[in-house]
Amino acid sequence: MNNRLEPSPFGRGASLTLYACILLSMLLGGCATKSYVVLIPSPDGSVGEVVIKGEKGEQVLTQAGQAGTLDGRALQIEDKQIKEDFGATMAALPKIPVRYLLYFKAGTTLTAESESLIPKIIIEAQTRPAVDISVIGHTDTVFTDPYNMQLALKRASKVSELLNEKGLKANSLVIESHGKRNLLIQTPDNTWEPRNRRVEVSVR
């Protein structure tokens, strides 16, 4: 039998959905229907695409609730049935990482809106049993590479200090500087771009 699951390159939502689908199909047991793969939304609400190929043909799943048996037959599964079949499995899935972007007016001064994200990051961290945090500093393309590497590190350190001051408890916290590498908005050198003056905080 030639059974294959093929993800389409639709980005983050697609990969998360495929991850859930594969787990659900492998861990299914005692269902009235043969083992099947069902497309469920990722936690951010996006729905990707999964292709199932088997002896009975090929099915392309593109909508939440669409399903197919592993031999390629199409199914439509109601939410109630999905919860009955996969509720325990979905509850056991690890939470996906959450990313926050904090922007700076200049130097190491956060914008007011970005500073207000600090408590939200703390709350998100508290929902995870063993949380890992990465704090990555960035700059725009004004000034030299060595200066920007130092400035980005200062920004990341500033955010790390604010998190710790507000009571962050993390299994690990890693601080990095990318300087003007990995721009959010691509610009030439010596370009003032507020959206590149940022720190990215990932909670996982």
C-alpha positions as a Markdown table, in Angstrom:
| # | Residue | x | y | z |
|---|---|---|---|---|
| 1 | Met | 0.0 | 0.0 | 0.0 |
| 2 | Asn | 1.3 | 3.5 | -0.9 |
| 3 | Asn | -0.1 | 5.8 | 1.8 |
| 4 | Arg | 1.4 | 9.3 | 1.9 |
| 5 | Leu | 0.6 | 12.5 | 3.7 |
| 6 | Glu | 2.0 | 15.5 | 1.9 |
| 7 | Pro | 1.9 | 19.0 | 3.4 |
| 8 | Ser | 1.7 | 21.9 | 1.0 |
| 9 | Pro | 4.0 | 24.9 | 1.6 |
| 10 | Phe | 1.3 | 27.2 | 3.0 |
| 11 | Gly | 3.4 | 28.4 | 6.0 |
| 12 | Arg | 3.1 | 28.1 | 9.7 |
| 13 | Gly | -0.6 | 27.2 | 9.9 |
| 14 | Ala | -0.1 | 24.3 | 7.4 |
| 15 | Ser | 2.8 | 22.8 | 9.3 |
| 16 | Leu | 1.0 | 23.0 | 12.7 |
| 17 | Thr | -2.1 | 21.5 | 11.2 |
| 18 | Leu | -0.2 | 18.6 | 9.7 |
| 19 | Tyr | 1.6 | 18.0 | 13.0 |
| 20 | Ala | -1.8 | 17.7 | 14.7 |
| 21 | Cys | -3.2 | 15.5 | 11.9 |
| 22 | Ile | -0.4 | 13.1 | 12.1 |
| 23 | Leu | -0.6 | 12.7 | 15.8 |
| 24 | Leu | -4.4 | 12.3 | 15.7 |
| 25 | Ser | -4.2 | 9.6 | 13.1 |
| 26 | Met | -1.5 | 7.7 | 14.8 |
| 27 | Leu | -3.0 | 7.8 | 18.3 |
| 28 | Leu | -6.6 | 7.0 | 17.2 |
| 29 | Gly | -8.1 | 3.9 | 18.8 |
| 30 | Gly | -11.5 | 2.4 | 19.2 |
| 31 | Cys | -13.2 | 4.8 | 16.7 |
| 32 | Ala | -16.3 | 3.6 | 14.8 |
| 33 | Thr | -14.7 | 4.7 | 11.6 |
| 34 | Lys | -11.4 | 3.3 | 10.3 |
| 35 | Ser | -8.4 | 5.3 | 11.3 |
| 36 | Tyr | -8.5 | 8.7 | 9.6 |
| 37 | Val | -6.7 | 12.0 | 9.3 |
| 38 | Val | -8.8 | 15.1 | 9.9 |
| 39 | Leu | -7.8 | 18.7 | 9.3 |
| 40 | Ile | -8.2 | 20.9 | 12.4 |
| 41 | Pro | -7.3 | 24.6 | 12.7 |
| 42 | Ser | -4.0 | 25.6 | 14.3 |
| 43 | Pro | -4.3 | 27.5 | 17.6 |
| 44 | Asp | -4.2 | 30.9 | 15.7 |
| 45 | Gly | -7.2 | 29.8 | 13.6 |
| 46 | Ser | -5.4 | 29.2 | 10.3 |
| 47 | Val | -6.1 | 26.1 | 8.3 |
| 48 | Gly | -3.4 | 24.6 | 6.0 |
| 49 | Glu | -3.6 | 21.8 | 3.5 |
| 50 | Val | -2.9 | 18.1 | 3.6 |
| 51 | Val | -2.8 | 15.6 | 0.7 |
| 52 | Ile | -3.6 | 12.0 | 1.4 |
| 53 | Lys | -2.7 | 9.4 | -1.3 |
| 54 | Gly | -3.7 | 5.8 | -1.0 |
| 55 | Glu | -5.2 | 2.8 | -2.9 |
| 56 | Lys | -8.6 | 4.5 | -3.1 |
| 57 | Gly | -7.3 | 7.7 | -4.6 |
| 58 | Glu | -6.1 | 11.1 | -3.5 |
| 59 | Gln | -7.8 | 13.5 | -1.2 |
| 60 | Val | -6.8 | 17.2 | -0.6 |
| 61 | Leu | -7.9 | 18.5 | 2.7 |
| 62 | Thr | -8.3 | 22.3 | 2.8 |
| 63 | Gln | -11.1 | 23.0 | 5.3 |
| 64 | Ala | -11.5 | 22.3 | 9.0 |
| 65 | Gly | -13.4 | 19.0 | 9.5 |
| 66 | Gln | -12.4 | 17.5 | 6.2 |
| 67 | Ala | -10.9 | 14.1 | 6.6 |
| 68 | Gly | -9.8 | 11.1 | 4.7 |
| 69 | Thr | -8.9 | 7.5 | 5.5 |
| 70 | Leu | -5.3 | 6.4 | 5.1 |
| 71 | Asp | -6.2 | 4.5 | 1.9 |
| 72 | Gly | -7.4 | 7.8 | 0.3 |
| 73 | Arg | -11.2 | 7.8 | 0.8 |
| 74 | Ala | -13.0 | 11.2 | 1.7 |
| 75 | Leu | -14.9 | 11.8 | 4.9 |
| 76 | Gln | -16.5 | 14.8 | 6.6 |
| 77 | Ile | -16.3 | 14.7 | 10.4 |
| 78 | Glu | -18.5 | 16.7 | 12.7 |
| 79 | Asp | -16.9 | 18.6 | 15.6 |
| 80 | Lys | -18.6 | 16.3 | 18.1 |
| 81 | Gln | -17.1 | 13.2 | 16.6 |
| 82 | Ile | -13.6 | 14.9 | 16.4 |
| 83 | Lys | -13.9 | 15.7 | 20.1 |
| 84 | Glu | -15.0 | 12.1 | 21.0 |
| 85 | Asp | -12.2 | 10.6 | 18.9 |
| 86 | Phe | -9.3 | 13.0 | 19.6 |
| 87 | Gly | -10.2 | 15.1 | 22.6 |
| 88 | Ala | -7.6 | 13.5 | 24.9 |
| 89 | Thr | -5.0 | 13.6 | 22.2 |
| 90 | Met | -5.6 | 17.3 | 21.4 |
| 91 | Ala | -5.5 | 18.2 | 25.1 |
| 92 | Ala | -2.1 | 16.5 | 25.4 |
| 93 | Leu | -0.5 | 18.4 | 22.5 |
| 94 | Pro | 2.2 | 20.9 | 23.7 |
| 95 | Lys | 1.4 | 24.6 | 23.3 |
| 96 | Ile | 3.0 | 26.2 | 20.3 |
| 97 | Pro | 5.6 | 29.0 | 20.8 |
| 98 | Val | 4.3 | 32.5 | 21.1 |
| 99 | Arg | 6.3 | 35.5 | 19.7 |
| 100 | Tyr | 6.1 | 39.1 | 20.8 |
| 101 | Leu | 7.6 | 42.1 | 19.0 |
| 102 | Leu | 8.7 | 45.0 | 21.2 |
| 103 | Tyr | 9.7 | 48.2 | 19.5 |
| 104 | Phe | 11.9 | 51.1 | 20.6 |
| 105 | Lys | 11.6 | 54.8 | 20.2 |
| 106 | Ala | 15.4 | 55.1 | 20.1 |
| 107 | Gly | 18.3 | 53.7 | 22.0 |
| 108 | Thr | 16.9 | 51.4 | 24.7 |
| 109 | Thr | 13.6 | 53.2 | 25.3 |
| 110 | Leu | 10.6 | 51.1 | 24.6 |
| 111 | Thr | 7.5 | 52.5 | 23.1 |
| 112 | Ala | 4.6 | 52.7 | 25.6 |
| 113 | Glu | 2.6 | 50.1 | 23.6 |
| 114 | Ser | 5.5 | 47.7 | 23.7 |
| 115 | Glu | 6.2 | 48.2 | 27.4 |
| 116 | Ser | 2.6 | 47.2 | 28.0 |
| 117 | Leu | 3.3 | 43.8 | 26.5 |
| 118 | Ile | 5.7 | 42.9 | 29.4 |
| 119 | Pro | 2.8 | 41.7 | 31.8 |
| 120 | Lys | 1.3 | 39.7 | 28.9 |
| 121 | Ile | 4.5 | 37.9 | 28.3 |
| 122 | Ile | 4.7 | 37.1 | 32.0 |
| 123 | Ile | 1.1 | 35.7 | 32.0 |
| 124 | Glu | 1.9 | 33.6 | 28.9 |
| 125 | Ala | 5.0 | 32.2 | 30.6 |
| 126 | Gln | 2.9 | 31.2 | 33.6 |
| 127 | Thr | 0.7 | 29.0 | 31.5 |
| 128 | Arg | 3.6 | 26.7 | 30.6 |
| 129 | Pro | 5.0 | 24.0 | 33.0 |
| 130 | Ala | 8.7 | 24.4 | 31.9 |
| 131 | Val | 9.0 | 27.6 | 30.0 |
| 132 | Asp | 12.0 | 28.6 | 27.8 |
| 133 | Ile | 12.4 | 32.3 | 26.7 |
| 134 | Ser | 14.5 | 33.7 | 24.0 |
| 135 | Val | 15.1 | 37.5 | 23.8 |
| 136 | Ile | 16.7 | 38.7 | 20.5 |
| 137 | Gly | 17.7 | 42.3 | 19.9 |
| 138 | His | 17.6 | 44.0 | 16.5 |
| 139 | Thr | 18.4 | 47.4 | 15.1 |
| 140 | Asp | 17.8 | 49.3 | 11.9 |
| 141 | Thr | 20.6 | 50.0 | 9.4 |
| 142 | Val | 21.8 | 53.3 | 10.8 |
| 143 | Phe | 25.3 | 53.2 | 12.3 |
| 144 | Thr | 28.1 | 50.6 | 12.0 |
| 145 | Asp | 27.8 | 46.9 | 12.4 |
| 146 | Pro | 29.8 | 46.8 | 15.7 |
| 147 | Tyr | 27.7 | 49.6 | 17.2 |
| 148 | Asn | 24.4 | 48.0 | 16.2 |
| 149 | Met | 25.5 | 44.6 | 17.6 |
| 150 | Gln | 26.1 | 46.3 | 21.0 |
| 151 | Leu | 22.9 | 48.3 | 20.7 |
| 152 | Ala | 20.8 | 45.3 | 19.9 |
| 153 | Leu | 22.3 | 43.4 | 22.9 |
| 154 | Lys | 21.5 | 46.4 | 25.2 |
| 155 | Arg | 17.9 | 46.3 | 24.0 |
| 156 | Ala | 17.6 | 42.6 | 24.6 |
| 157 | Ser | 19.2 | 43.0 | 28.0 |
| 158 | Lys | 16.7 | 45.8 | 28.8 |
| 159 | Val | 13.7 | 43.6 | 28.0 |
| 160 | Ser | 15.2 | 40.7 | 30.0 |
| 161 | Glu | 15.6 | 43.0 | 33.0 |
| 162 | Leu | 12.0 | 44.2 | 32.8 |
| 163 | Leu | 10.7 | 40.6 | 32.6 |
| 164 | Asn | 12.7 | 39.6 | 35.6 |
| 165 | Glu | 11.6 | 42.7 | 37.5 |
| 166 | Lys | 8.0 | 41.8 | 36.9 |
| 167 | Gly | 8.5 | 38.3 | 38.2 |
| 168 | Leu | 9.3 | 36.1 | 35.2 |
| 169 | Lys | 10.0 | 32.5 | 36.2 |
| 170 | Ala | 11.6 | 30.6 | 33.3 |
| 171 | Asn | 13.4 | 27.3 | 33.0 |
| 172 | Ser | 15.9 | 29.1 | 30.7 |
| 173 | Leu | 16.3 | 32.6 | 29.3 |
| 174 | Val | 18.6 | 33.2 | 26.4 |
| 175 | Ile | 19.7 | 36.7 | 25.2 |
| 176 | Glu | 21.0 | 37.3 | 21.7 |
| 177 | Ser | 22.0 | 40.2 | 19.5 |
| 178 | His | 21.4 | 40.1 | 15.7 |
| 179 | Gly | 22.3 | 43.8 | 15.2 |
| 180 | Lys | 21.1 | 44.9 | 11.8 |
| 181 | Arg | 21.0 | 41.3 | 10.5 |
| 182 | Asn | 17.5 | 39.7 | 10.0 |
| 183 | Leu | 15.7 | 43.0 | 9.3 |
| 184 | Leu | 11.9 | 42.9 | 9.7 |
| 185 | Ile | 11.6 | 45.5 | 6.9 |
| 186 | Gln | 14.3 | 45.3 | 4.2 |
| 187 | Thr | 16.0 | 48.6 | 3.8 |
| 188 | Pro | 19.4 | 49.9 | 2.4 |
| 189 | Asp | 22.1 | 50.9 | 4.8 |
| 190 | Asn | 21.8 | 54.1 | 6.8 |
| 191 | Thr | 18.0 | 53.9 | 6.8 |
| 192 | Trp | 15.9 | 54.9 | 9.9 |
| 193 | Glu | 13.2 | 52.3 | 10.2 |
| 194 | Pro | 11.2 | 52.1 | 13.5 |
| 195 | Arg | 9.9 | 48.5 | 12.8 |
| 196 | Asn | 13.5 | 47.2 | 12.7 |
| 197 | Arg | 14.3 | 48.7 | 16.1 |
| 198 | Arg | 12.9 | 45.8 | 18.0 |
| 199 | Val | 13.3 | 42.9 | 20.4 |
| 200 | Glu | 11.7 | 39.6 | 19.6 |
| 201 | Val | 10.6 | 37.6 | 22.7 |
| 202 | Ser | 9.7 | 33.9 | 22.1 |
| 203 | Val | 7.9 | 32.0 | 24.8 |
| 204 | Arg | 7.9 | 28.2 | 24.4 |
